[in-house]
Amino acid sequence: MTEHTIAVAGAAGHLGLKVVTALKARGAKVVALTRPGSAPQKLAPLEAAGATVVPVDLTRVDEVARACEGASCVVSTLLGLREVMVDAQTVLVDGAVKAGVPRFIPSDYALDFSQLAPGENRNLDFHREFLHVLGTKSIAWTSILNGAFMELLLGQAPYILFKRHRVLYWQNADQVLDFTTMDDVAAFTAAAAMDPQAPRVLKVVGERTTPRQLAALMSELTGRPFTLTWVGNVFTLGLMIRAMRALMPATSDPFPPWQGMQYSHNMFSNRGNLVDPLDNARYPDLKWTPLHEVLSKHLKTLGA
Ligand SMILES: NC(=O)c1ccc[n+]([C@@H]2O[C@H](COP(=O)([O-])OP(=O)(O)OC[C@H]3O[C@@H](n4cnc5c(N)ncnc54)[C@H](OP(=O)(O)O)[C@@H]3O)[C@@H](O)[C@H]2O)c1
């Protein structure tokens, strides 16, 4: 069996640590690239997972190249605005190329942004911009698309109102939406990082559901009826996003409220959802966590 060394940038982040853990479970050696000066409590879980932690300044190509020497793939799980998603990731890929690393996985893990027009999703514009940069580099790459993280349904994406027994939706209660848990995305990313044949785009979805199905599932899991509540059409949502964007001061937060609304717009307008065929079966050992499992676990923590 070939031994893989995989370098993970953004390793101390939410997805980064999960990718590191999944890579170790698949038997890879892992170099966890972290920000210089990161707090010890951020590094301890990486060391406990068995990774070699290497602080790297992502403005310095030489430093990145030294850290990535001998790796068969560099995985990025960075998150930020343009200076991270385009500038720092460009330094990261330049360092990988300089070290002779053959493969790169950019920090996408998103809806399908290939069909979106510039401005439809500010954050995903940075992802698309970076893929253009990546296309000019001498390295093979694989972009992983997985819809929305399923965990967002537990709070950040305001579709399920757990205490008010409602499911909110835009436009159409039968709109199909794509969700995948972070653990499943991390496991798939680890497998793809160790797969020299992986193509340029891999698409996975843990579970597809609609607002109507979500309401039925919540009713079944709680034993109380969940009501579907229409909040508007996507045209109105688009106007609200424009108004909020104009009124809110600029911020370095990658997820101001209007940004979350842009993701909702992409999903409920069906423009960012993943089109078949999916690659869920590419690594047969992987299982996909169903929505009912994530929701029932959450309901237990709420004491429902
Ligand atoms: N599909 C979805 O629903 C969904 C939802 C959320 C996120 N995502 C995607 O998942 C990916 C990872 O997100 P996440 O939630 O894991 O983000 P996160 O927890 O914020 O982690 C991002 C990591 O990037 C590092 N980082 C940021 N700027 C850096 C810089 N200039 N130099 C070095 N390191 C830097 C951070 O370092 P520190 O630890 O030092 O701060 C952190 O470790 C992103 O591509 C994001 O778009 C997808």
PDBQT file of the ligand as one rigid body, heavy atoms in Angstrom, charges set to zero:
ROOT
HETATM    1  N1  LIG A 401     -21.231  24.015   2.703  1.00  0.00    +0.000 N 
HETATM    2  C1  LIG A 401     -21.426  24.654   3.851  1.00  0.00    +0.000 C 
HETATM    3  O1  LIG A 401     -22.555  24.735   4.361  1.00  0.00    +0.000 OA
HETATM    4  C2  LIG A 401     -20.271  25.274   4.567  1.00  0.00    +0.000 A 
HETATM    5  C3  LIG A 401     -20.477  25.876   5.811  1.00  0.00    +0.000 A 
HETATM    6  C4  LIG A 401     -19.371  26.396   6.490  1.00  0.00    +0.000 A 
HETATM    7  C5  LIG A 401     -18.106  26.333   5.901  1.00  0.00    +0.000 A 
HETATM    8  N2  LIG A 401     -17.965  25.767   4.671  1.00  0.00    +0.000 N 
HETATM    9  C6  LIG A 401     -16.644  25.712   4.022  1.00  0.00    +0.000 C 
HETATM   10  O2  LIG A 401     -15.791  24.846   4.755  1.00  0.00    +0.000 OA
HETATM   11  C7  LIG A 401     -14.442  25.329   4.694  1.00  0.00    +0.000 C 
HETATM   12  C8  LIG A 401     -13.868  25.410   6.109  1.00  0.00    +0.000 C 
HETATM   13  O3  LIG A 401     -14.738  26.120   6.949  1.00  0.00    +0.000 OA
HETATM   14  P1  LIG A 401     -14.660  26.000   8.545  1.00  0.00    +0.000 P 
HETATM   15  O4  LIG A 401     -16.045  26.183   9.044  1.00  0.00    +0.000 OA
HETATM   16  O5  LIG A 401     -13.879  24.812   8.935  1.00  0.00    +0.000 OA
HETATM   17  O6  LIG A 401     -13.834  27.320   8.876  1.00  0.00    +0.000 OA
HETATM   18  P2  LIG A 401     -13.034  27.687  10.220  1.00  0.00    +0.000 P 
HETATM   19  O7  LIG A 401     -13.441  26.834  11.346  1.00  0.00    +0.000 OA
HETATM   20  O8  LIG A 401     -13.135  29.168  10.377  1.00  0.00    +0.000 OA
HETATM   21  O9  LIG A 401     -11.541  27.307   9.854  1.00  0.00    +0.000 OA
HETATM   22  C9  LIG A 401     -10.807  28.041   8.917  1.00  0.00    +0.000 C 
HETATM   23  C10 LIG A 401      -9.338  27.846   9.197  1.00  0.00    +0.000 C 
HETATM   24  O10 LIG A 401      -8.620  28.726   8.299  1.00  0.00    +0.000 OA
HETATM   25  C11 LIG A 401      -7.558  29.305   9.028  1.00  0.00    +0.000 C 
HETATM   26  N3  LIG A 401      -7.160  30.592   8.450  1.00  0.00    +0.000 N 
HETATM   27  C12 LIG A 401      -7.965  31.604   8.077  1.00  0.00    +0.000 A 
HETATM   28  N4  LIG A 401      -7.216  32.616   7.590  1.00  0.00    +0.000 NA
HETATM   29  C13 LIG A 401      -5.932  32.210   7.649  1.00  0.00    +0.000 A 
HETATM   30  C14 LIG A 401      -4.695  32.810   7.295  1.00  0.00    +0.000 A 
HETATM   31  N5  LIG A 401      -4.635  34.020   6.750  1.00  0.00    +0.000 N 
HETATM   32  N6  LIG A 401      -3.562  32.118   7.508  1.00  0.00    +0.000 NA
HETATM   33  C15 LIG A 401      -3.607  30.878   8.049  1.00  0.00    +0.000 A 
HETATM   34  N7  LIG A 401      -4.749  30.249   8.417  1.00  0.00    +0.000 NA
HETATM   35  C16 LIG A 401      -5.896  30.920   8.212  1.00  0.00    +0.000 A 
HETATM   36  C17 LIG A 401      -8.102  29.505  10.434  1.00  0.00    +0.000 C 
HETATM   37  O11 LIG A 401      -6.998  29.640  11.273  1.00  0.00    +0.000 OA
HETATM   38  P3  LIG A 401      -7.167  29.937  12.848  1.00  0.00    +0.000 P 
HETATM   39  O12 LIG A 401      -7.656  28.630  13.420  1.00  0.00    +0.000 OA
HETATM   40  O13 LIG A 401      -5.807  30.312  13.274  1.00  0.00    +0.000 OA
HETATM   41  O14 LIG A 401      -8.167  31.055  12.935  1.00  0.00    +0.000 OA
HETATM   42  C18 LIG A 401      -8.911  28.226  10.621  1.00  0.00    +0.000 C 
HETATM   43  O15 LIG A 401      -8.089  27.211  11.145  1.00  0.00    +0.000 OA
HETATM   44  C19 LIG A 401     -14.513  26.643   3.913  1.00  0.00    +0.000 C 
HETATM   45  O16 LIG A 401     -14.249  26.385   2.571  1.00  0.00    +0.000 OA
HETATM   46  C20 LIG A 401     -15.960  27.059   4.052  1.00  0.00    +0.000 C 
HETATM   47  O17 LIG A 401     -16.403  27.852   2.959  1.00  0.00    +0.000 OA
HETATM   48  C21 LIG A 401     -19.007  25.221   4.004  1.00  0.00    +0.000 A 
ENDROOT
TORSDOF 0
